[in-house]
Each structure stands twice: as C-alpha cells, then as structure tokens.
Amino acid sequence: MRELKSITYPPQPSPLPEGEGMFRGSLKTFLLASLSIFLTACDPMLSLEGSFWPAWIICILSGLAASMLLMWQLVHYRLAPHLGPPLLIAPSLWALCTFIIWLVFYAA
C-alpha cells in the first residue's frame, strides 16, 4: 500500500476586517427585533366567544376555507389539470384568498 502524504496549506486571511465578526450589526438587529415586539399589538383584534383573536388568524383560516372551496370547484369542473402543478396552485390560491379577505374587511 502507498502512504498518503499530508499537504499543508498556508493560512488564509480572514475576509472580515479586524474587530468585525459575529456581532457586527447586532445593535441594529436588536433594535429591529425590539420594535417588532412593540408593533405586534397594533393589529386588529376580534372577539370570538369572549376570546380575542388577531384578525390575521381569522383571515388565514377563512382564506383556507375559501381556497378549499375554490379548488373543489376547479376539480369538479375539470379545470384543475389545466392550471399547473397542484403543489404550486393550491398554496397560491390560499394566499390569494387570504389577501383578498384581508383587503375586503381590513383595508380601511
């Protein structure tokens, strides 16, 4: 058997300047994260059976129901095979229904 020779490479210089590394921009990231925490209370809330729900959850669930109904209609009328791959069409239809419901009820 042959012996493998070890090859040593010269050390590569770091692409980042000295003093900049993992924590570069961490203050900006911290400020954006803290602002997003304070802005989460700005969404509309709905009272359903005494429990308050964010409006976007209601829009997502109603968008899911509407997209399932529309997809069922497309399959029933045999139009679904002409649209494209179902793994792309179904989530796109869900997003479309969700955004339309949000715009209709909460655009003001």
N, CA, C and O atoms as CSV, one atom per row, in Angstrom:
chain,resi,resn,atom,element,x,y,z
A,1,MET,N,N,0.819,-1.188,0.000
A,1,MET,CA,C,0.000,0.000,0.000
A,1,MET,C,C,0.860,1.248,0.000
A,1,MET,O,O,1.971,1.278,0.529
A,2,ARG,N,N,0.300,2.272,-0.614
A,2,ARG,CA,C,1.010,3.541,-0.631
A,2,ARG,C,C,0.665,4.367,0.594
A,2,ARG,O,O,-0.428,4.267,1.151
A,3,GLU,N,N,1.605,5.166,0.990
A,3,GLU,CA,C,1.355,6.077,2.099
A,3,GLU,C,C,0.847,7.400,1.529
A,3,GLU,O,O,1.319,7.868,0.493
A,4,LEU,N,N,-0.112,7.985,2.217
A,4,LEU,CA,C,-0.641,9.276,1.794
A,4,LEU,C,C,0.220,10.375,2.390
A,4,LEU,O,O,0.553,10.364,3.575
A,5,LYS,N,N,0.563,11.303,1.553
A,5,LYS,CA,C,1.347,12.439,2.027
A,5,LYS,C,C,0.408,13.529,2.504
A,5,LYS,O,O,-0.621,13.790,1.880
A,6,SER,N,N,0.759,14.156,3.598
A,6,SER,CA,C,-0.071,15.246,4.098
A,6,SER,C,C,0.367,16.548,3.434
A,6,SER,O,O,1.558,16.822,3.281
A,7,ILE,N,N,-0.601,17.316,3.057
A,7,ILE,CA,C,-0.343,18.593,2.406
A,7,ILE,C,C,-0.745,19.691,3.368
A,7,ILE,O,O,-1.847,19.667,3.915
A,8,THR,N,N,0.117,20.630,3.573
A,8,THR,CA,C,-0.220,21.772,4.425
A,8,THR,C,C,-0.391,23.002,3.551
A,8,THR,O,O,0.404,23.273,2.651
A,9,TYR,N,N,-1.437,23.722,3.843
A,9,TYR,CA,C,-1.743,24.929,3.095
A,9,TYR,C,C,-1.407,26.136,3.957
A,9,TYR,O,O,-1.493,26.065,5.182
A,10,PRO,N,N,-1.022,27.249,3.326
A,10,PRO,CA,C,-0.771,28.458,4.129
A,10,PRO,C,C,-2.093,28.978,4.696
A,10,PRO,O,O,-3.139,28.813,4.069
A,11,PRO,N,N,-2.058,29.596,5.860
A,11,PRO,CA,C,-3.310,30.109,6.449
A,11,PRO,C,C,-3.913,31.203,5.578
A,11,PRO,O,O,-3.206,32.044,5.022
A,12,GLN,N,N,-5.235,31.170,5.474
A,12,GLN,CA,C,-5.953,32.153,4.661
A,12,GLN,C,C,-6.296,33.363,5.528
A,12,GLN,O,O,-6.673,33.205,6.689
A,13,PRO,N,N,-6.167,34.564,4.976
A,13,PRO,CA,C,-6.577,35.743,5.749
A,13,PRO,C,C,-8.096,35.787,5.889
A,13,PRO,O,O,-8.820,35.308,5.017
A,14,SER,N,N,-8.568,36.358,6.977
A,14,SER,CA,C,-9.992,36.475,7.229
A,14,SER,C,C,-10.596,37.505,6.270
A,14,SER,O,O,-9.995,38.556,6.043
A,15,PRO,N,N,-11.782,37.217,5.700
A,15,PRO,CA,C,-12.396,38.192,4.786
A,15,PRO,C,C,-12.948,39.413,5.518
A,15,PRO,O,O,-13.204,40.441,4.892
A,16,LEU,N,N,-13.136,39.311,6.848
A,16,LEU,CA,C,-13.657,40.435,7.616
A,16,LEU,C,C,-12.517,41.233,8.222
A,16,LEU,O,O,-11.518,40.649,8.644
A,17,PRO,N,N,-12.640,42.558,8.276
A,17,PRO,CA,C,-11.618,43.362,8.933
A,17,PRO,C,C,-11.540,43.018,10.422
A,17,PRO,O,O,-12.466,42.442,10.992
A,18,GLU,N,N,-10.446,43.373,11.016
A,18,GLU,CA,C,-10.233,43.081,12.437
A,18,GLU,C,C,-11.306,43.766,13.285
A,18,GLU,O,O,-11.616,44.937,13.068
A,19,GLY,N,N,-11.860,43.051,14.231
A,19,GLY,CA,C,-12.869,43.611,15.121
A,19,GLY,C,C,-14.291,43.449,14.629
A,19,GLY,O,O,-15.228,43.751,15.368
A,20,GLU,N,N,-14.481,42.987,13.421
A,20,GLU,CA,C,-15.818,42.771,12.896
A,20,GLU,C,C,-16.009,41.271,12.735
A,20,GLU,O,O,-15.181,40.589,12.131
A,21,GLY,N,N,-17.075,40.780,13.264
A,21,GLY,CA,C,-17.292,39.345,13.181
A,21,GLY,C,C,-18.754,39.021,13.403
A,21,GLY,O,O,-19.641,39.555,12.736
A,22,MET,N,N,-18.981,38.145,14.344
A,22,MET,CA,C,-20.325,37.657,14.568
A,22,MET,C,C,-21.259,38.754,15.074
A,22,MET,O,O,-22.454,38.717,14.780
A,23,PHE,N,N,-20.754,39.712,15.813
A,23,PHE,CA,C,-21.604,40.714,16.423
A,23,PHE,C,C,-21.661,42.019,15.630
A,23,PHE,O,O,-22.101,43.040,16.159
A,24,ARG,N,N,-21.227,42.002,14.377
A,24,ARG,CA,C,-21.287,43.202,13.541
A,24,ARG,C,C,-22.744,43.502,13.213
A,24,ARG,O,O,-23.394,42.666,12.584
A,25,GLY,N,N,-23.266,44.594,13.587
A,25,GLY,CA,C,-24.650,44.931,13.292
A,25,GLY,C,C,-25.634,44.344,14.285
A,25,GLY,O,O,-26.839,44.357,14.032
A,26,SER,N,N,-25.154,43.828,15.411
A,26,SER,CA,C,-26.077,43.220,16.359
A,26,SER,C,C,-26.952,44.273,17.020
A,26,SER,O,O,-28.074,43.962,17.420
A,27,LEU,N,N,-26.480,45.505,17.149
A,27,LEU,CA,C,-27.292,46.572,17.726
A,27,LEU,C,C,-28.474,46.887,16.817
A,27,LEU,O,O,-29.594,47.081,17.291
A,28,LYS,N,N,-28.225,46.938,15.515
A,28,LYS,CA,C,-29.303,47.197,14.570
A,28,LYS,C,C,-30.324,46.059,14.596
A,28,LYS,O,O,-31.530,46.307,14.557
A,29,THR,N,N,-29.854,44.830,14.661
A,29,THR,CA,C,-30.750,43.685,14.731
A,29,THR,C,C,-31.565,43.718,16.016
A,29,THR,O,O,-32.763,43.432,16.004
A,30,PHE,N,N,-30.924,44.063,17.116
A,30,PHE,CA,C,-31.623,44.147,18.398
A,30,PHE,C,C,-32.710,45.220,18.366
A,30,PHE,O,O,-33.814,45.004,18.866
A,31,LEU,N,N,-32.401,46.368,17.784
A,31,LEU,CA,C,-33.388,47.444,17.715
A,31,LEU,C,C,-34.579,47.063,16.837
A,31,LEU,O,O,-35.723,47.359,17.184
A,32,LEU,N,N,-34.321,46.413,15.710
A,32,LEU,CA,C,-35.417,45.988,14.840
A,32,LEU,C,C,-36.282,44.935,15.521
A,32,LEU,O,O,-37.507,44.968,15.402
A,33,ALA,N,N,-35.658,44.003,16.232
A,33,ALA,CA,C,-36.414,42.966,16.932
A,33,ALA,C,C,-37.248,43.561,18.056
A,33,ALA,O,O,-38.394,43.158,18.253
A,34,SER,N,N,-36.694,44.507,18.790
A,34,SER,CA,C,-37.457,45.106,19.883
A,34,SER,C,C,-38.607,45.953,19.350
A,34,SER,O,O,-39.676,45.983,19.960
A,35,LEU,N,N,-38.414,46.640,18.230
A,35,LEU,CA,C,-39.516,47.405,17.640
A,35,LEU,C,C,-40.620,46.489,17.135
A,35,LEU,O,O,-41.799,46.820,17.255
A,36,SER,N,N,-40.259,45.350,16.576
A,36,SER,CA,C,-41.282,44.435,16.078
A,36,SER,C,C,-42.101,43.852,17.223
A,36,SER,O,O,-43.279,43.543,17.046
A,37,ILE,N,N,-41.489,43.700,18.392
A,37,ILE,CA,C,-42.250,43.215,19.544
A,37,ILE,C,C,-43.291,44.243,19.956
A,37,ILE,O,O,-44.414,43.876,20.301
A,38,PHE,N,N,-42.938,45.521,19.926
A,38,PHE,CA,C,-43.889,46.553,20.317
A,38,PHE,C,C,-44.960,46.790,19.257
A,38,PHE,O,O,-46.049,47.259,19.590
A,39,LEU,N,N,-44.688,46.484,18.009
A,39,LEU,CA,C,-45.663,46.707,16.948
A,39,LEU,C,C,-46.654,45.560,16.800
A,39,LEU,O,O,-47.617,45.688,16.045
A,40,THR,N,N,-46.453,44.457,17.486
A,40,THR,CA,C,-47.365,43.322,17.339
A,40,THR,C,C,-48.731,43.614,17.935
A,40,THR,O,O,-49.709,42.958,17.574
A,41,ALA,N,N,-48.823,44.569,18.828
A,41,ALA,CA,C,-50.113,44.892,19.439
A,41,ALA,C,C,-50.934,45.830,18.573
A,41,ALA,O,O,-52.017,46.239,18.992
A,42,CYS,N,N,-50.471,46.186,17.392
A,42,CYS,CA,C,-51.170,47.148,16.545
A,42,CYS,C,C,-52.162,46.500,15.583
A,42,CYS,O,O,-52.835,47.213,14.838
A,43,ASP,N,N,-52.273,45.184,15.575
A,43,ASP,CA,C,-53.177,44.557,14.619
A,43,ASP,C,C,-54.599,44.544,15.178
A,43,ASP,O,O,-54.788,44.567,16.394
A,44,PRO,N,N,-55.606,44.507,14.288
A,44,PRO,CA,C,-56.991,44.481,14.760
A,44,PRO,C,C,-57.286,43.166,15.477
A,44,PRO,O,O,-56.813,42.105,15.070
A,45,MET,N,N,-58.071,43.249,16.545
A,45,MET,CA,C,-58.440,42.072,17.323
A,45,MET,C,C,-59.941,41.843,17.184
A,45,MET,O,O,-60.722,42.793,17.131
A,46,LEU,N,N,-60.332,40.585,17.126
A,46,LEU,CA,C,-61.742,40.217,17.029
A,46,LEU,C,C,-62.121,39.420,18.266
A,46,LEU,O,O,-61.334,38.605,18.749
A,47,SER,N,N,-63.307,39.648,18.775
A,47,SER,CA,C,-63.781,38.895,19.926
A,47,SER,C,C,-64.668,37.759,19.434
A,47,SER,O,O,-65.763,38.001,18.927
A,48,LEU,N,N,-64.207,36.538,19.579
A,48,LEU,CA,C,-64.982,35.355,19.214
A,48,LEU,C,C,-65.255,34.553,20.474
A,48,LEU,O,O,-64.331,34.002,21.073
A,49,GLU,N,N,-66.502,34.485,20.876
A,49,GLU,CA,C,-66.902,33.758,22.078
A,49,GLU,C,C,-66.135,34.233,23.300
A,49,GLU,O,O,-65.786,33.427,24.163
A,50,GLY,N,N,-65.872,35.506,23.383
A,50,GLY,CA,C,-65.190,36.077,24.527
A,50,GLY,C,C,-63.677,35.973,24.489
A,50,GLY,O,O,-63.002,36.456,25.397
A,51,SER,N,N,-63.139,35.356,23.463
A,51,SER,CA,C,-61.690,35.227,23.328
A,51,SER,C,C,-61.233,36.130,22.189
A,51,SER,O,O,-61.820,36.118,21.107
A,52,PHE,N,N,-60.189,36.909,22.431
A,52,PHE,CA,C,-59.714,37.849,21.416
A,52,PHE,C,C,-58.719,37.166,20.493
A,52,PHE,O,O,-57.748,36.562,20.950
A,53,TRP,N,N,-58.962,37.263,19.198
A,53,TRP,CA,C,-58.116,36.659,18.173
A,53,TRP,C,C,-57.575,37.769,17.282
A,53,TRP,O,O,-58.292,38.720,16.972
A,54,PRO,N,N,-56.311,37.656,16.869
A,54,PRO,CA,C,-55.811,38.611,15.868
A,54,PRO,C,C,-56.544,38.400,14.541
A,54,PRO,O,O,-56.867,37.271,14.171
A,55,ALA,N,N,-56.794,39.476,13.849
A,55,ALA,CA,C,-57.567,39.403,12.606
A,55,ALA,C,C,-56.846,38.600,11.536
A,55,ALA,O,O,-57.499,37.988,10.690
A,56,TRP,N,N,-55.513,38.584,11.550
A,56,TRP,CA,C,-54.808,37.857,10.502
A,56,TRP,C,C,-55.019,36.351,10.636
A,56,TRP,O,O,-54.989,35.637,9.634
A,57,ILE,N,N,-55.234,35.855,11.861
A,57,ILE,CA,C,-55.508,34.416,12.019
A,57,ILE,C,C,-56.863,34.086,11.408
A,57,ILE,O,O,-57.015,33.068,10.733
A,58,ILE,N,N,-57.846,34.947,11.645
A,58,ILE,CA,C,-59.168,34.738,11.069
A,58,ILE,C,C,-59.092,34.785,9.544
A,58,ILE,O,O,-59.743,33.989,8.868
A,59,CYS,N,N,-58.305,35.709,9.000
A,59,CYS,CA,C,-58.163,35.808,7.541
A,59,CYS,C,C,-57.477,34.567,6.968
A,59,CYS,O,O,-57.861,34.087,5.902
A,60,ILE,N,N,-56.466,34.045,7.666
A,60,ILE,CA,C,-55.785,32.850,7.166
A,60,ILE,C,C,-56.729,31.651,7.163
A,60,ILE,O,O,-56.765,30.889,6.196
A,61,LEU,N,N,-57.493,31.484,8.242
A,61,LEU,CA,C,-58.407,30.342,8.306
A,61,LEU,C,C,-59.551,30.469,7.301
A,61,LEU,O,O,-59.927,29.487,6.661
A,62,SER,N,N,-60.105,31.672,7.162
A,62,SER,CA,C,-61.172,31.835,6.173
A,62,SER,C,C,-60.621,31.763,4.746
A,62,SER,O,O,-61.320,31.314,3.838
A,63,GLY,N,N,-59.386,32.196,4.544
A,63,GLY,CA,C,-58.750,32.049,3.232
A,63,GLY,C,C,-58.522,30.580,2.891
A,63,GLY,O,O,-58.658,30.176,1.736
A,64,LEU,N,N,-58.173,29.778,3.910
A,64,LEU,CA,C,-58.017,28.337,3.695
A,64,LEU,C,C,-59.340,27.706,3.291
A,64,LEU,O,O,-59.391,26.906,2.357
A,65,ALA,N,N,-60.413,28.065,3.996
A,65,ALA,CA,C,-61.729,27.520,3.656
A,65,ALA,C,C,-62.159,27.943,2.255
A,65,ALA,O,O,-62.685,27.131,1.494
A,66,ALA,N,N,-61.938,29.200,1.915
A,66,ALA,CA,C,-62.325,29.691,0.584
A,66,ALA,C,C,-61.495,29.029,-0.510
A,66,ALA,O,O,-62.027,28.688,-1.567
A,67,SER,N,N,-60.196,28.843,-0.269
A,67,SER,CA,C,-59.363,28.213,-1.292
A,67,SER,C,C,-59.709,26.734,-1.454
A,67,SER,O,O,-59.638,26.200,-2.561
A,68,MET,N,N,-60.085,26.065,-0.357
A,68,MET,CA,C,-60.516,24.666,-0.480
A,68,MET,C,C,-61.805,24.573,-1.289
A,68,MET,O,O,-61.968,23.666,-2.105
A,69,LEU,N,N,-62.719,25.514,-1.060
A,69,LEU,CA,C,-63.964,25.540,-1.827
A,69,LEU,C,C,-63.696,25.822,-3.307
A,69,LEU,O,O,-64.278,25.176,-4.178
A,70,LEU,N,N,-62.817,26.787,-3.590
A,70,LEU,CA,C,-62.485,27.090,-4.982
A,70,LEU,C,C,-61.756,25.927,-5.660
A,70,LEU,O,O,-62.015,25.622,-6.824
A,71,MET,N,N,-60.850,25.284,-4.933
A,71,MET,CA,C,-60.131,24.145,-5.519
A,71,MET,C,C,-61.084,22.989,-5.796
A,71,MET,O,O,-60.962,22.298,-6.807
A,72,TRP,N,N,-62.036,22.786,-4.885
A,72,TRP,CA,C,-63.039,21.745,-5.108
A,72,TRP,C,C,-63.862,22.052,-6.360
A,72,TRP,O,O,-64.181,21.149,-7.134
A,73,GLN,N,N,-64.204,23.333,-6.557
A,73,GLN,CA,C,-64.945,23.715,-7.757
A,73,GLN,C,C,-64.104,23.514,-9.024
A,73,GLN,O,O,-64.624,23.078,-10.051
A,74,LEU,N,N,-62.817,23.828,-8.951
A,74,LEU,CA,C,-61.953,23.618,-10.116
A,74,LEU,C,C,-61.820,22.144,-10.462
A,74,LEU,O,O,-61.781,21.777,-11.636
A,75,VAL,N,N,-61.750,21.303,-9.440
A,75,VAL,CA,C,-61.682,19.856,-9.691
A,75,VAL,C,C,-63.018,19.360,-10.229
A,75,VAL,O,O,-63.053,18.535,-11.142
A,76,HIS,N,N,-64.112,19.856,-9.670
A,76,HIS,CA,C,-65.450,19.430,-10.097
A,76,HIS,C,C,-65.699,19.759,-11.571
A,76,HIS,O,O,-66.264,18.946,-12.302
A,77,TYR,N,N,-65.285,20.925,-11.997
A,77,TYR,CA,C,-65.480,21.322,-13.390
A,77,TYR,C,C,-64.313,20.914,-14.291
A,77,TYR,O,O,-64.242,21.340,-15.443
A,78,ARG,N,N,-63.419,20.108,-13.781
A,78,ARG,CA,C,-62.271,19.548,-14.509
A,78,ARG,C,C,-61.364,20.624,-15.105
A,78,ARG,O,O,-60.866,20.482,-16.221
A,79,LEU,N,N,-61.160,21.692,-14.354
A,79,LEU,CA,C,-60.261,22.752,-14.790
A,79,LEU,C,C,-58.906,22.679,-14.099
A,79,LEU,O,O,-57.948,23.301,-14.559
A,80,ALA,N,N,-58.809,21.932,-13.004
A,80,ALA,CA,C,-57.578,21.866,-12.216
A,80,ALA,C,C,-56.378,21.336,-13.006
A,80,ALA,O,O,-55.281,21.868,-12.837
A,81,PRO,N,N,-56.530,20.308,-13.867
A,81,PRO,CA,C,-55.347,19.839,-14.603
A,81,PRO,C,C,-54.770,20.864,-15.575
A,81,PRO,O,O,-53.613,20.750,-15.979
A,82,HIS,N,N,-55.556,21.852,-15.947
A,82,HIS,CA,C,-55.086,22.854,-16.901
A,82,HIS,C,C,-54.357,24.019,-16.229
A,82,HIS,O,O,-53.792,24.869,-16.917
A,83,LEU,N,N,-54.363,24.068,-14.904
A,83,LEU,CA,C,-53.767,25.191,-14.194
A,83,LEU,C,C,-52.272,25.034,-13.969
A,83,LEU,O,O,-51.538,26.023,-13.990
A,84,GLY,N,N,-51.818,23.829,-13.756
A,84,GLY,CA,C,-50.408,23.608,-13.462
A,84,GLY,C,C,-50.255,22.644,-12.296
A,84,GLY,O,O,-51.199,21.947,-11.925
A,85,PRO,N,N,-49.060,22.610,-11.723
A,85,PRO,CA,C,-48.825,21.669,-10.620
A,85,PRO,C,C,-49.645,22.045,-9.381
A,85,PRO,O,O,-49.615,23.197,-8.948
A,86,PRO,N,N,-50.375,21.086,-8.811
A,86,PRO,CA,C,-51.224,21.390,-7.654
A,86,PRO,C,C,-50.445,21.874,-6.436
A,86,PRO,O,O,-50.982,22.640,-5.636
A,87,LEU,N,N,-49.190,21.447,-6.274
A,87,LEU,CA,C,-48.389,21.898,-5.136
A,87,LEU,C,C,-48.025,23.374,-5.241
A,87,LEU,O,O,-47.635,23.988,-4.247
A,88,LEU,N,N,-48.147,23.934,-6.405
A,88,LEU,CA,C,-47.926,25.360,-6.589
A,88,LEU,C,C,-49.248,26.135,-6.603
A,88,LEU,O,O,-49.332,27.243,-6.075
A,89,ILE,N,N,-50.260,25.548,-7.203
A,89,ILE,CA,C,-51.540,26.230,-7.374
A,89,ILE,C,C,-52.307,26.343,-6.061
A,89,ILE,O,O,-52.847,27.408,-5.762
A,90,ALA,N,N,-52.369,25.267,-5.267
A,90,ALA,CA,C,-53.170,25.287,-4.037
A,90,ALA,C,C,-52.662,26.312,-3.020
A,90,ALA,O,O,-53.476,27.080,-2.508
A,91,PRO,N,N,-51.354,26.369,-2.694
A,91,PRO,CA,C,-50.916,27.413,-1.759
A,91,PRO,C,C,-51.056,28.828,-2.320
A,91,PRO,O,O,-51.311,29.774,-1.574
A,92,SER,N,N,-50.889,28.970,-3.634
A,92,SER,CA,C,-51.062,30.293,-4.247
A,92,SER,C,C,-52.518,30.746,-4.164
A,92,SER,O,O,-52.801,31.919,-3.924
A,93,LEU,N,N,-53.425,29.810,-4.362
A,93,LEU,CA,C,-54.850,30.120,-4.245
A,93,LEU,C,C,-55.205,30.464,-2.802
A,93,LEU,O,O,-56.023,31.350,-2.555
A,94,TRP,N,N,-54.594,29.766,-1.855
A,94,TRP,CA,C,-54.806,30.046,-0.436
A,94,TRP,C,C,-54.329,31.461,-0.099
A,94,TRP,O,O,-55.032,32.220,0.568
A,95,ALA,N,N,-53.126,31.805,-0.567
A,95,ALA,CA,C,-52.597,33.145,-0.301
A,95,ALA,C,C,-53.472,34.214,-0.959
A,95,ALA,O,O,-53.741,35.251,-0.353
A,96,LEU,N,N,-53.912,33.973,-2.176
A,96,LEU,CA,C,-54.762,34.928,-2.872
A,96,LEU,C,C,-56.061,35.162,-2.112
A,96,LEU,O,O,-56.476,36.306,-1.923
A,97,CYS,N,N,-56.702,34.082,-1.678
A,97,CYS,CA,C,-57.954,34.222,-0.924
A,97,CYS,C,C,-57.723,34.942,0.400
A,97,CYS,O,O,-58.529,35.781,0.802
A,98,THR,N,N,-56.627,34.616,1.076
A,98,THR,CA,C,-56.317,35.267,2.350
A,98,THR,C,C,-56.117,36.764,2.160
A,98,THR,O,O,-56.655,37.559,2.931
A,99,PHE,N,N,-55.352,37.161,1.147
A,99,PHE,CA,C,-55.086,38.579,0.916
A,99,PHE,C,C,-56.340,39.330,0.490
A,99,PHE,O,O,-56.539,40.477,0.887
A,100,ILE,N,N,-57.178,38.699,-0.308
A,100,ILE,CA,C,-58.421,39.351,-0.728
A,100,ILE,C,C,-59.343,39.557,0.465
A,100,ILE,O,O,-59.956,40.616,0.600
A,101,ILE,N,N,-59.446,38.545,1.337
A,101,ILE,CA,C,-60.287,38.688,2.529
A,101,ILE,C,C,-59.744,39.793,3.427
A,101,ILE,O,O,-60.514,40.581,3.975
A,102,TRP,N,N,-58.426,39.855,3.580
A,102,TRP,CA,C,-57.837,40.921,4.400
A,102,TRP,C,C,-58.151,42.294,3.808
A,102,TRP,O,O,-58.519,43.215,4.538
A,103,LEU,N,N,-58.008,42.435,2.491
A,103,LEU,CA,C,-58.265,43.729,1.860
A,103,LEU,C,C,-59.737,44.125,1.925
A,103,LEU,O,O,-60.061,45.301,2.088
A,104,VAL,N,N,-60.624,43.146,1.798
A,104,VAL,CA,C,-62.057,43.467,1.820
A,104,VAL,C,C,-62.489,43.926,3.204
A,104,VAL,O,O,-63.243,44.891,3.328
A,105,PHE,N,N,-62.016,43.238,4.256
A,105,PHE,CA,C,-62.522,43.537,5.596
A,105,PHE,C,C,-61.664,44.503,6.399
A,105,PHE,O,O,-62.183,45.172,7.293
A,106,TYR,N,N,-60.360,44.600,6.110
A,106,TYR,CA,C,-59.482,45.379,6.969
A,106,TYR,C,C,-58.635,46.410,6.224
A,106,TYR,O,O,-57.633,46.876,6.766
A,107,ALA,N,N,-58.998,46.769,5.032
A,107,ALA,CA,C,-58.190,47.715,4.262
A,107,ALA,C,C,-58.325,49.148,4.774
A,107,ALA,O,O,-57.470,49.989,4.497
A,108,ALA,N,N,-59.363,49.418,5.497
A,108,ALA,CA,C,-59.560,50.785,5.983
A,108,ALA,C,C,-58.604,51.038,7.095
A,108,ALA,O,O,-58.590,52.131,7.660
